[in-house]
Amino acid sequence: MGGDIDPMLPGKRKLAIFGFCDIRNFTDATEVLQKDVMIFVNSIGEIVHRVVDKYQGSANKNIGDAFLLVWKIPDSQIVIKNKELTVKNTRIIRNLADFSLMSFLKIFAKIQKDRGLMEYRKNQELCDRLPNYRVKMGFGLHVGWAIEGAIGSHFKIDASYLSPNVNMASRFEAATKQYGVPLLFSGDLYDLFSVTTKKKCRHIDTITVKGSIKPVRVYTCDVNHSDEIGISKDRSDMTRQHKRVRQQKKKKAMHKLMMREKASTLWETDKELKFVVSHHDPEFMALFRNGFDCYVKGDWATGKKRFEEC
């Protein structure tokens, strides 16, 4: 029951980075695993929540095979221009934006190397349905305003966010299947990244979405799918209390980095991040950007040639 919380109250307008991630082939996994699908989902959820929490975000919704994550922008980093909320151009904002992208890349890496999730590769029923089965996820990121508040009734209340910007994060995640990449994010978020992080990104399209005439830039960050990332350490003997203390220490360290240093240094110091983006090829990126520029300008022949050279 909702208790003493009154759902009939107006919400508050907030600025945040919204992340949406979805477990691939979930219907097949559910039909094969049956009651054990809860263990499957929660094993993935534990990785998603732990990483996002460390990188200054928070888990908002668990929606079966999907998760909504939020990185709230501090009020101190917001200015009001023409009655609109606008983000300041500060180190903290660049770090928070970088953290949102790094979070999803870290989740991608940890899912590939997690000991427990690797066991599903040996499930014969899953492999019969989906040859060479691997646990996979799609990721979408966007930044913008949303109304934060209580949703529901006295019977059931959830604290959540309502906004076209939340829906946009979900749309980006859904579009990863169409573009054949695991991660997509908006140009609005790209603009907040540090210079170093921007160099890891690729502009792959500019579109308009249903209900809007405003062009939306679509970006991705290419990832290394290789199994060479290794296997996670066995922490089965670690107590819950030990894990909580360890998590809090890591979270505090990241908060300190966000407030005083540059998050972009993690591209060189974090082993998992280095591996995930290790196959970035400057020659490929230059060819692709040239081809994309030709595509946007309507020079189809040259654009096609550059893409083929990639």
N, C-alpha and C positions, 0 to 999 in steps of 0.2 A: 504494500500500500504506500501511497505517497507521503503519509505522515503529516507533519505540520507544514510542509512546503506548499505554498499557494502557486499553482501553475498559471493562474489568471493574472499574471503580471507582465508588463512589457519587458522586452529583452534589451540588451545593450549592444550598440554598434562597436565592433572590434576589427582591428586589422590583424591578419595572421597569414602564415603559409600553411596551406592545406595539402596533405598527402593522402593518397588513396592507393592501397595495394590489394591485389587479388590473387588467390591461389589458382593456378592453372589446372584444368582437367578435374575440377572438384567433383563434378557429378560422377565421373568414373571412380574416383577415389571413394566417394560415399557408398556407391553400390558394391564395391569390392570389400571395403573395410568394415561396413556395417557399424556396429556399436563402437568399434575401435577408432572410428573416424574422429571421435572427440579427442582422443590422445593425439592423433595426427594434427588436427587443427590447433590444439593448445600448445603442441611442441613448436609449431611455426609461430603462433602468437607470442610465446615467451621470448623468442628471438626478436621479433618485430618490436614488442613493447620495451624490451631491455635496451636495445640499440637506440631507439628514439628517445627514451628517457635519458640516456647518457648524453645524447647530443642536444639536450635542452628542449626537447619537444614533449608531447604528452599523447597518450592513447585516448581517443574520444569514443569511438564506437567499434564494436566487434559485430560484423554483420555476416555471420555464417562463414563464407569463404573469403571475406574481405575485411579490411581494417581502415578506419579513418583516423589519421594522425594530424596533430596540430602543433605548430610552432607560433605561439602568440607573440606579437611584436609589443615590446614594453611601451607603456604610455609616454615615457620619457623620449622615445624615438619617433614620436608622431607629431606632426604639425597639421594645423587646419588651414587649408587654402580654398577660398570660395565655397565655404561650408563643406568641403570634402576632406576626408582624412588622407594625409600624405606621409609617406615614410621619409625620414631624414636620410641623407647620404653620409653615414657614419661607419666606423670600423665595426661597431656592434651589429649593425644591420647586415653588413657584408659577411661577418662571421656567422650570424644566424642563418642567412640564406645558404652559405656554404655548408653549414651543418645539415640542413634539410636534404641537400643532394648527397652529401657524404653518408647520411643515415641510410638512405635507400641502397647505396652502393655497398655499404657494410652489411646490410641485411642480405643482399644478393650473394655476397661472399660467404657469409656464415651459413646460409642455407646450403650452399654447395659443399661445405666441409663438415657440417654437423654429423656426428657419429650416429645419432638416433635416426635422423632423416635419411642417412645413407642406407639404412636397413630396408627402406621401402624399395630400393633399387633391386632387391633380391626377391620381392614379392612376385611370385609367378603369375598370379591372376592379373596384377597390375601390368606386368610386362607383356602378357598375352593381349591385353586391350591396347596398351600403349608401349610398343617396342622401345627398348632402351629407356625405360621410364626414369625420370628425374623429377624431384620436387622443383617446380618452377613458379615464379610469381611475375605479375606485371605491376608497374609502378607509374603513378601520375602525380605531378606537383603543380601547384598554382598559388599565387598570392593575391590577396584582395580583402575586401571588407566582408563581414558576416554579422548576423544578429546572434548574439550569445544569450542563451536563456534556457528555461525549463520547458520541455516539450512533453505533453501528455495530459494526464488527469490525476485525480486523487488515487486512482487505482494503480497507475504506473507512470513514473516521471523519469525522464532522461535529461541530463544537462548536455546540450548539443548546440550546433550552429546551423543556421538557415541562410542560404545565399546562393546566387548563381555561381559564385566563385568556388563554393564547395562542390557544386555540380560539375564545374569545369575540371577540377582535379580528377573527378570520377571519369569524365569524358576522355581526358588524356590517357588514363589507365586503360580504358576500353580500346582506345585507338592504337595501343601498342601492338595489338594483334594484326591490325591492318597494315601498320608500318613495318612489322617484323622485327621489332626491337623490344627489350624488356622495360625500357624507361623513356617517358616523355615528360616534358615540362614546358611551361609557357615562356614567352619572351619577356613578360613582366617580371618573372622570377629571375631569368637570366640577367636582366639589367641590374639586379641587386647583388649579383655575385662579385667576388674579388676578381681582379685581372687574371690571376693565376688560374682560378676555377673556370673562368670563361674560355680559356685556352683548351680545356678538356671537353668542351661542348661543341655540338654540330647543329647548325640551323638546317632543318630538313624540309620545312614547308611553311607556307603562310596561307591560312584558311579563314573562312568565315563560318561560324556555327549557327545552327538554327535559332532564330529569335534575335539575332544581332547582325549588324552590318559592319561592325568594327573588325578589321583584320586581326587575326591572332597568329603570332609567330610560334612555330613548333620547333622545339629543340630536343636533342637526345645527347646522352653521354655513352659512347661505345664501350662495351665491357668485354672482358676476357672470359669466355665460357669454359676454358680448359679445366680439367680435373687436377691439374698440377698444383692447385692451391693448397692441397694437403688435407689433413684431417684434424679436427678440433681436439683439444686436450680432454681427457676423461676427467670430469669433475663430479662424478656420481657420488663420491665420498664426502663432498663438501656439504655442510649443513645449510639449511635455509637462512639461518642467522648470519653465517659467514658470507653467503651470497649477497644478502642485503647490505651488509657492511661494505663489502667489496664494490657493489654497485654504487653506493653513496659516495665512496672515495673517488671513483671514476667520474661520476657526475659533477662533483665539486671541482675536479681538475679541469673538466671541459668548461665549466662556468667561468673559472679563472682565466682560461685561455680566451674565451669569448670576450671578456671584459677588458683584458689587458694586452693580448697578443694578436697574432694573425692565424685564423683557422687554416688558411691555405698552406701553412707549413706542414700540415698533416699529410699532404700529397707526397711528401718526401720521407716522412718519419713513420707513418703507419704502414705496416707490411701488407695488410689486406687491401688497403686503398691503392697502394703501389701496384699490387698484382692485378687488381680489377681493371686498371687503366693502362697496364703495362704494354699493350700491343698498339697503342696510339702511334700512328705513322704520319709524321709531318708532311711527307710527299702525298699520301692519300688525302689528308685534310686539305691541302692546297688545291689538288685536282678537283676534289668534291666541291669546294667553295667556288671555284671558277665555273664548274658545271652548273652549280645552283644559281649563280649570278646570271649566267646565260639563260637558264630556264625562266627566271623571274622576268628578264628583259624580253622574253619571247624569241630568243635565238635558239630555236629547238635543235637544229642540226649540231651546232657547236656544243650545246649542253649535253645532248645524247652522246656525243663523241667523248666528252670529258668523263661522263658517268661510266661509260664502257671502259675507259682507261683506268678507272678506279679499281 
